[in-house]
Amino acid sequence: MKTRPSIQKAAALFAVAQGLITALVPQITIRLVKFALSRNFEHTDELSARPMHVRQTRAAGIGLAAAGIAAYAMQRVAETREAAADREAAADPESDAD
């Protein structure tokens, strides 16, 4: 299944934003996980994240942001190469006849 480049770039930017939020304010993500757990389990309000888990959540956010940046950069490079190939094909119509 081929996706449109604009959707891929939007998904990459969303990953960057989510990663930055998680890296800068990991307590938001921890609260979200606790909320999700509270839908299926009782007494989740008594749970507390250890400092180690906060650091690991922050590290996961940094990784997600880095992955989003890499995906966005790769998409931009692919678009640039496709545009260059299209310009080259338009400039040399005889190469398509071979």
C-alpha positions as CSV (number, residue, x, y, z in Angstrom):
1,M,0.0,0.0,0.0
2,K,1.5,3.3,-1.1
3,T,0.8,6.3,1.2
4,R,0.9,9.9,0.2
5,P,4.1,11.8,1.1
6,S,2.0,14.5,3.0
7,I,0.6,11.8,5.3
8,Q,4.0,10.4,5.9
9,K,5.4,13.8,6.7
10,A,2.5,14.6,9.0
11,A,3.0,11.3,10.9
12,A,6.7,12.1,11.3
13,L,5.9,15.5,12.6
14,F,3.4,14.0,15.0
15,A,6.0,11.6,16.3
16,V,8.4,14.5,16.8
17,A,5.8,16.4,18.8
18,Q,4.8,13.4,20.9
19,G,8.4,12.6,21.5
20,L,9.3,16.1,22.6
21,I,6.3,16.2,24.9
22,T,7.2,12.9,26.5
23,A,10.9,13.9,26.8
24,L,10.2,17.3,28.3
25,V,7.2,16.4,30.5
26,P,7.2,12.6,31.1
27,Q,4.6,12.9,33.9
28,I,1.9,13.6,31.2
29,T,2.6,10.2,29.6
30,I,2.7,8.5,32.9
31,R,-0.7,10.0,33.9
32,L,-2.1,8.8,30.5
33,V,-0.8,5.3,31.1
34,K,-2.3,5.3,34.6
35,F,-5.7,6.5,33.2
36,A,-5.6,3.7,30.6
37,L,-4.9,1.2,33.3
38,S,-7.7,2.5,35.5
39,R,-10.2,1.4,32.8
40,N,-9.4,-2.2,33.5
41,F,-7.9,-2.3,37.0
42,E,-8.9,-1.0,40.4
43,H,-6.8,1.1,42.7
44,T,-4.6,2.5,40.0
45,D,-4.6,5.9,41.8
46,E,-2.3,4.3,44.3
47,L,0.4,3.6,41.7
48,S,3.4,5.9,41.5
49,A,6.2,6.0,39.0
50,R,9.7,5.5,40.4
51,P,12.4,7.9,39.3
52,M,13.8,5.1,37.1
53,H,10.6,4.9,35.2
54,V,10.4,8.6,34.7
55,R,13.9,8.5,33.2
56,Q,13.0,5.6,30.9
57,T,9.9,7.4,29.7
58,R,12.0,10.5,29.0
59,A,14.5,8.3,27.1
60,A,11.6,6.8,25.1
61,G,10.4,10.3,24.2
62,I,13.8,11.3,23.0
63,G,14.0,8.1,20.8
64,L,10.5,8.8,19.4
65,A,11.5,12.4,18.5
66,A,14.7,11.2,16.8
67,A,12.8,8.6,14.8
68,G,10.3,11.2,13.7
69,I,13.1,13.6,12.6
70,A,14.8,10.8,10.7
71,A,11.5,9.8,9.0
72,Y,10.8,13.4,8.0
73,A,14.3,13.9,6.6
74,M,14.1,10.6,4.6
75,Q,10.8,11.7,3.2
76,R,12.2,15.1,2.1
77,V,15.1,13.4,0.4
78,A,12.9,11.0,-1.4
79,E,10.7,13.8,-2.6
80,T,13.7,15.8,-3.8
81,R,15.0,12.7,-5.7
82,E,11.7,12.0,-7.3
83,A,11.3,15.7,-8.4
84,A,14.8,15.6,-9.9
85,A,14.0,12.4,-11.7
86,D,10.8,13.9,-13.1
87,R,12.6,17.0,-14.3
88,E,15.3,14.9,-15.9
89,A,12.7,12.7,-17.7
90,A,10.8,15.8,-18.9
91,A,14.0,17.4,-20.2
92,D,15.1,14.2,-22.1
93,P,12.0,12.7,-23.7
94,E,14.1,10.4,-25.9
95,S,15.4,8.4,-22.9
96,D,11.8,7.0,-22.4
97,A,11.8,5.6,-26.0
98,D,14.8,3.2,-25.3
